[in-house]
């Protein structure tokens, strides 16, 4: 029983500190690989994305490799910016999924988790969001 309590306290402590650790992160600047594709690995989980601020170049192909932490809570990744050539709606799993697009307009575009359990705040409202910044 004591071990269970200690595990619960550790889990609560981790959940409380996670948003603060992620909020201070530096933006991730993607650089084109030898084949000209900007690749970014994204981890989603307990109401966060890591990285949560991504910088890519306009008119250069982007490849996101996305997955979520283990657990039963469902998460997804949504970017709804058709004006910039970016429309993504992908459910996340512990297996890596590949998402490809080419941004066509400079700007800052939000990405977020659209999941919302009944009677609770949405995952986005709990902080599961980020910014995709497209630059020249």
C-alpha positions as protocol buffer text, in pm:
chain_id: "A"
residue {
  index: 1
  type: UNK
  ca { x: 0 y: 0 z: 0 }
}
residue {
  index: 2
  type: UNK
  ca { x: 285 y: 238 z: 83 }
}
residue {
  index: 3
  type: UNK
  ca { x: 445 y: 166 z: -254 }
}
residue {
  index: 4
  type: UNK
  ca { x: 115 y: 247 z: -429 }
}
residue {
  index: 5
  type: UNK
  ca { x: 89 y: 580 z: -242 }
}
residue {
  index: 6
  type: UNK
  ca { x: 446 y: 671 z: -332 }
}
residue {
  index: 7
  type: UNK
  ca { x: 376 y: 590 z: -697 }
}
residue {
  index: 8
  type: UNK
  ca { x: 63 y: 809 z: -692 }
}
residue {
  index: 9
  type: UNK
  ca { x: 252 y: 1101 z: -535 }
}
residue {
  index: 10
  type: UNK
  ca { x: 531 y: 1069 z: -793 }
}
residue {
  index: 11
  type: UNK
  ca { x: 279 y: 1062 z: -1079 }
}
residue {
  index: 12
  type: UNK
  ca { x: 99 y: 1370 z: -943 }
}
residue {
  index: 13
  type: UNK
  ca { x: 428 y: 1555 z: -900 }
}
residue {
  index: 14
  type: UNK
  ca { x: 527 y: 1474 z: -1259 }
}
residue {
  index: 15
  type: UNK
  ca { x: 190 y: 1588 z: -1397 }
}
residue {
  index: 16
  type: UNK
  ca { x: 212 y: 1918 z: -1210 }
}
residue {
  index: 17
  type: UNK
  ca { x: 566 y: 1997 z: -1326 }
}
residue {
  index: 18
  type: UNK
  ca { x: 536 y: 1887 z: -1691 }
}
residue {
  index: 19
  type: UNK
  ca { x: 373 y: 2208 z: -1823 }
}
residue {
  index: 20
  type: UNK
  ca { x: 644 y: 2422 z: -1662 }
}
residue {
  index: 21
  type: UNK
  ca { x: 929 y: 2220 z: -1807 }
}
residue {
  index: 22
  type: UNK
  ca { x: 781 y: 2229 z: -2156 }
}
residue {
  index: 23
  type: UNK
  ca { x: 685 y: 2597 z: -2145 }
}
residue {
  index: 24
  type: UNK
  ca { x: 1052 y: 2697 z: -2113 }
}
residue {
  index: 25
  type: UNK
  ca { x: 1165 y: 2495 z: -2415 }
}
residue {
  index: 26
  type: UNK
  ca { x: 1349 y: 2658 z: -2701 }
}
residue {
  index: 27
  type: UNK
  ca { x: 1175 y: 2637 z: -3041 }
}
residue {
  index: 28
  type: UNK
  ca { x: 1280 y: 2345 z: -3258 }
}
residue {
  index: 29
  type: UNK
  ca { x: 1417 y: 2472 z: -3591 }
}
residue {
  index: 30
  type: UNK
  ca { x: 1390 y: 2205 z: -3860 }
}
residue {
  index: 31
  type: UNK
  ca { x: 1664 y: 2195 z: -4121 }
}
residue {
  index: 32
  type: UNK
  ca { x: 1623 y: 2023 z: -4457 }
}
residue {
  index: 33
  type: UNK
  ca { x: 1793 y: 1683 z: -4477 }
}
residue {
  index: 34
  type: UNK
  ca { x: 2004 y: 1581 z: -4778 }
}
residue {
  index: 35
  type: UNK
  ca { x: 1684 y: 1499 z: -4967 }
}
residue {
  index: 36
  type: UNK
  ca { x: 1539 y: 1847 z: -4900 }
}
residue {
  index: 37
  type: UNK
  ca { x: 1277 y: 1736 z: -4645 }
}
residue {
  index: 38
  type: UNK
  ca { x: 1243 y: 1905 z: -4305 }
}
residue {
  index: 39
  type: UNK
  ca { x: 1190 y: 1624 z: -4051 }
}
residue {
  index: 40
  type: UNK
  ca { x: 1054 y: 1667 z: -3698 }
}
residue {
  index: 41
  type: UNK
  ca { x: 984 y: 1403 z: -3435 }
}
residue {
  index: 42
  type: UNK
  ca { x: 692 y: 1496 z: -3209 }
}
residue {
  index: 43
  type: UNK
  ca { x: 591 y: 1323 z: -2886 }
}
residue {
  index: 44
  type: UNK
  ca { x: 243 y: 1382 z: -2744 }
}
residue {
  index: 45
  type: UNK
  ca { x: 122 y: 1280 z: -2404 }
}
residue {
  index: 46
  type: UNK
  ca { x: -11 y: 1401 z: -2067 }
}
residue {
  index: 47
  type: UNK
  ca { x: -149 y: 1723 z: -2223 }
}
residue {
  index: 48
  type: UNK
  ca { x: 172 y: 1828 z: -2398 }
}
residue {
  index: 49
  type: UNK
  ca { x: 357 y: 1811 z: -2727 }
}
residue {
  index: 50
  type: UNK
  ca { x: 732 y: 1802 z: -2739 }
}
residue {
  index: 51
  type: UNK
  ca { x: 848 y: 2014 z: -2910 }
}
residue {
  index: 52
  type: UNK
  ca { x: 560 y: 2257 z: -2882 }
}
residue {
  index: 53
  type: UNK
  ca { x: 712 y: 2530 z: -3102 }
}
residue {
  index: 54
  type: UNK
  ca { x: 842 y: 2419 z: -3440 }
}
residue {
  index: 55
  type: UNK
  ca { x: 1001 y: 2642 z: -3704 }
}
residue {
  index: 56
  type: UNK
  ca { x: 1008 y: 2531 z: -4070 }
}
residue {
  index: 57
  type: UNK
  ca { x: 1077 y: 2701 z: -4404 }
}
residue {
  index: 58
  type: UNK
  ca { x: 802 y: 2791 z: -4647 }
}
residue {
  index: 59
  type: UNK
  ca { x: 768 y: 2589 z: -4970 }
}
residue {
  index: 60
  type: UNK
  ca { x: 997 y: 2315 z: -4838 }
}
residue {
  index: 61
  type: UNK
  ca { x: 845 y: 1968 z: -4770 }
}
residue {
  index: 62
  type: UNK
  ca { x: 789 y: 1880 z: -4402 }
}
residue {
  index: 63
  type: UNK
  ca { x: 766 y: 1535 z: -4248 }
}
residue {
  index: 64
  type: UNK
  ca { x: 636 y: 1493 z: -3894 }
}
residue {
  index: 65
  type: UNK
  ca { x: 700 y: 1162 z: -3720 }
}
residue {
  index: 66
  type: UNK
  ca { x: 441 y: 1162 z: -3441 }
}
residue {
  index: 67
  type: UNK
  ca { x: 359 y: 927 z: -3158 }
}
residue {
  index: 68
  type: UNK
  ca { x: 214 y: 941 z: -2809 }
}
residue {
  index: 69
  type: UNK
  ca { x: 331 y: 819 z: -2474 }
}
residue {
  index: 70
  type: UNK
  ca { x: 187 y: 492 z: -2352 }
}
residue {
  index: 71
  type: UNK
  ca { x: -144 y: 486 z: -2173 }
}
residue {
  index: 72
  type: UNK
  ca { x: -511 y: 470 z: -2254 }
}
residue {
  index: 73
  type: UNK
  ca { x: -585 y: 843 z: -2295 }
}
residue {
  index: 74
  type: UNK
  ca { x: -647 y: 917 z: -2665 }
}
residue {
  index: 75
  type: UNK
  ca { x: -470 y: 1210 z: -2831 }
}
residue {
  index: 76
  type: UNK
  ca { x: -452 y: 1350 z: -3181 }
}
residue {
  index: 77
  type: UNK
  ca { x: -267 y: 1620 z: -3374 }
}
residue {
  index: 78
  type: UNK
  ca { x: -470 y: 1881 z: -3560 }
}
residue {
  index: 79
  type: UNK
  ca { x: -348 y: 2166 z: -3781 }
}
residue {
  index: 80
  type: UNK
  ca { x: -635 y: 2334 z: -3962 }
}
residue {
  index: 81
  type: UNK
  ca { x: -465 y: 2592 z: -4186 }
}
residue {
  index: 82
  type: UNK
  ca { x: -568 y: 2519 z: -4546 }
}
residue {
  index: 83
  type: UNK
  ca { x: -472 y: 2874 z: -4645 }
}
residue {
  index: 84
  type: UNK
  ca { x: -110 y: 2767 z: -4583 }
}
residue {
  index: 85
  type: UNK
  ca { x: -141 y: 2423 z: -4741 }
}
residue {
  index: 86
  type: UNK
  ca { x: -154 y: 2252 z: -4401 }
}
residue {
  index: 87
  type: UNK
  ca { x: -448 y: 2033 z: -4306 }
}
residue {
  index: 88
  type: UNK
  ca { x: -367 y: 1760 z: -4056 }
}
residue {
  index: 89
  type: UNK
  ca { x: -597 y: 1548 z: -3839 }
}
residue {
  index: 90
  type: UNK
  ca { x: -417 y: 1238 z: -3716 }
}
residue {
  index: 91
  type: UNK
  ca { x: -498 y: 1017 z: -3416 }
}
residue {
  index: 92
  type: UNK
  ca { x: -181 y: 939 z: -3223 }
}
residue {
  index: 93
  type: UNK
  ca { x: -70 y: 596 z: -3108 }
}
residue {
  index: 94
  type: UNK
  ca { x: 243 y: 457 z: -2949 }
}
residue {
  index: 95
  type: UNK
  ca { x: 348 y: 352 z: -3300 }
}
residue {
  index: 96
  type: UNK
  ca { x: 510 y: 628 z: -3503 }
}
residue {
  index: 97
  type: UNK
  ca { x: 295 y: 779 z: -3777 }
}
residue {
  index: 98
  type: UNK
  ca { x: 432 y: 990 z: -4062 }
}
residue {
  index: 99
  type: UNK
  ca { x: 257 y: 1310 z: -4172 }
}
residue {
  index: 100
  type: UNK
  ca { x: 376 y: 1497 z: -4483 }
}
residue {
  index: 101
  type: UNK
  ca { x: 287 y: 1843 z: -4611 }
}
residue {
  index: 102
  type: UNK
  ca { x: 446 y: 2148 z: -4771 }
}
residue {
  index: 103
  type: UNK
  ca { x: 363 y: 2485 z: -4611 }
}
residue {
  index: 104
  type: UNK
  ca { x: 285 y: 2751 z: -4873 }
}
residue {
  index: 105
  type: UNK
  ca { x: 249 y: 3062 z: -4660 }
}
residue {
  index: 106
  type: UNK
  ca { x: 464 y: 3231 z: -4393 }
}
residue {
  index: 107
  type: UNK
  ca { x: 294 y: 3265 z: -4055 }
}
residue {
  index: 108
  type: UNK
  ca { x: 225 y: 3104 z: -3719 }
}
residue {
  index: 109
  type: UNK
  ca { x: -23 y: 2817 z: -3719 }
}
residue {
  index: 110
  type: UNK
  ca { x: -157 y: 2646 z: -3406 }
}
residue {
  index: 111
  type: UNK
  ca { x: -153 y: 2271 z: -3363 }
}
residue {
  index: 112
  type: UNK
  ca { x: -348 y: 2103 z: -3089 }
}
residue {
  index: 113
  type: UNK
  ca { x: -523 y: 1795 z: -2955 }
}
residue {
  index: 114
  type: UNK
  ca { x: -896 y: 1806 z: -3029 }
}
residue {
  index: 115
  type: UNK
  ca { x: -997 y: 1537 z: -2779 }
}
residue {
  index: 116
  type: UNK
  ca { x: -1250 y: 1635 z: -2512 }
}
residue {
  index: 117
  type: UNK
  ca { x: -1399 y: 1393 z: -2262 }
}
residue {
  index: 118
  type: UNK
  ca { x: -1761 y: 1461 z: -2161 }
}
residue {
  index: 119
  type: UNK
  ca { x: -1792 y: 1707 z: -1870 }
}
residue {
  index: 120
  type: UNK
  ca { x: -1419 y: 1790 z: -1870 }
}
residue {
  index: 121
  type: UNK
  ca { x: -1196 y: 2050 z: -2032 }
}
residue {
  index: 122
  type: UNK
  ca { x: -1060 y: 1971 z: -2376 }
}
residue {
  index: 123
  type: UNK
  ca { x: -702 y: 1855 z: -2404 }
}
residue {
  index: 124
  type: UNK
  ca { x: -624 y: 2184 z: -2580 }
}
residue {
  index: 125
  type: UNK
  ca { x: -765 y: 2377 z: -2284 }
}
residue {
  index: 126
  type: UNK
  ca { x: -538 y: 2170 z: -2060 }
}
residue {
  index: 127
  type: UNK
  ca { x: -235 y: 2290 z: -2256 }
}
residue {
  index: 128
  type: UNK
  ca { x: -197 y: 2034 z: -2532 }
}
residue {
  index: 129
  type: UNK
  ca { x: -118 y: 2280 z: -2808 }
}
residue {
  index: 130
  type: UNK
  ca { x: 176 y: 2429 z: -2989 }
}
residue {
  index: 131
  type: UNK
  ca { x: 280 y: 2655 z: -3274 }
}
residue {
  index: 132
  type: UNK
  ca { x: 409 y: 2569 z: -3619 }
}
residue {
  index: 133
  type: UNK
  ca { x: 599 y: 2877 z: -3737 }
}
residue {
  index: 134
  type: UNK
  ca { x: 662 y: 2898 z: -4110 }
}
residue {
  index: 135
  type: UNK
  ca { x: 942 y: 3136 z: -4210 }
}
residue {
  index: 136
  type: UNK
  ca { x: 1120 y: 3248 z: -4531 }
}
